[in-house]
């Protein structure tokens, strides 16, 4: 059971930066955590399908995926921080409903996504 939970956490930690990087490349202005995860799953699936044409899927492709997730996480660190704050406020509203500050009503986080602003 513990290995399954750790596996899902690992998948989440890979899918979120990849999905966020893909959404930022597509210049979406607002998105939720679930859209980042789903976009990450789609992007990783397309990467695996494309890579399987040229190389054997194994350690090399996995390391390239980890490198892409690290680079995307570093480039989009401000957006990840905004998503994390959003998750924290939602979790606080779920755990302590008496202290709901009405921030959790909006399901989308506005972020800056212009590629030229990053450098």
LOPALO-472853 format. One record per residue (C-alpha): y, z, x. Coordinates in steps of 0.1 Angstrom, whole numbers, padded with zeros to 4 digits, always signed. Example, Ala and Ser with C-alpha at 12.3 -4.5 7.8 and 13.67 -1.06 7.14 Angstrom:
-0045+0078+0123
-0011+0071+0137
This chain:
+0000+0000+0000
+0024+0008+0028
+0017-0025+0046
+0026-0044+0014
+0059-0025+0010
+0067-0031+0047
+0058-0068+0043
+0082-0071+0013
+0110-0054+0032
+0104-0078+0061
+0105-0108+0038
+0137-0094+0022
+0153-0089+0056
+0145-0126+0065
+0154-0142+0032
+0188-0126+0026
+0205-0139+0058
+0189-0173+0056
+0198-0176+0019
+0234-0163+0025
+0238-0188+0054
+0225-0216+0032
+0249-0206+0003
+0278-0205+0027
+0270-0239+0041
+0270-0252+0005
+0303-0235+0000
+0295-0213-0030
+0323-0189-0036
+0304-0161-0054
+0268-0151-0056
+0245-0122-0063
+0217-0107-0042
+0190-0124-0062
+0206-0158-0056
+0207-0151-0019
+0170-0141-0019
+0159-0172-0040
+0180-0195-0019
+0164-0180+0012
+0129-0185-0001
+0137-0221-0009
+0153-0227+0025
+0124-0211+0044
+0099-0231+0023
+0117-0264+0031
+0118-0254+0068
+0081-0247+0069
+0073-0280+0051
+0095-0299+0075
+0082-0281+0106
+0046-0286+0096
+0050-0324+0099
+0059-0321+0136
+0044-0289+0150
+0016-0265+0142
+0029-0236+0122
+0025-0205+0143
+0044-0183+0167
+0070-0209+0177
+0081-0217+0142
+0082-0180+0133
+0104-0172+0163
+0127-0201+0154
+0129-0187+0119
+0138-0152+0132
+0164-0167+0155
+0179-0185+0126
+0180-0153+0105
+0197-0134+0133
+0223-0161+0139
+0230-0164+0102
+0232-0126+0098
+0257-0124+0127
+0278-0153+0114
+0279-0139+0078
+0281-0102+0087
+0312-0097+0065
+0295-0112+0035
+0263-0091+0041
+0285-0060+0043
+0300-0069+0009
+0266-0074-0006
+0254-0041+0009
+0285-0023-0007
+0277-0040-0040
+0240-0028-0038
+0251+0007-0029
+0275+0009-0059
+0248-0004-0083
+0223+0021-0069
+0248+0049-0073
+0254+0039-0109
+0216+0038-0116
+0210+0072-0099
+0241+0089-0112
+0252+0073-0145
+0278+0100-0152
+0297+0088-0121
+0298+0052-0131
+0332+0038-0119
+0330+0005-0138
+0327-0015-0106
+0291-0025-0114
+0300-0046-0144
+0306-0077-0123
+0274-0093-0110
+0289-0116-0085
+0305-0108-0051
+0335-0130-0042
+0333-0140-0005
+0351-0164+0018
+0329-0193+0027
+0350-0218+0046
+0330-0228+0077
+0362-0234+0098
+0374-0198+0092
+0344-0184+0111
+0355-0195+0146
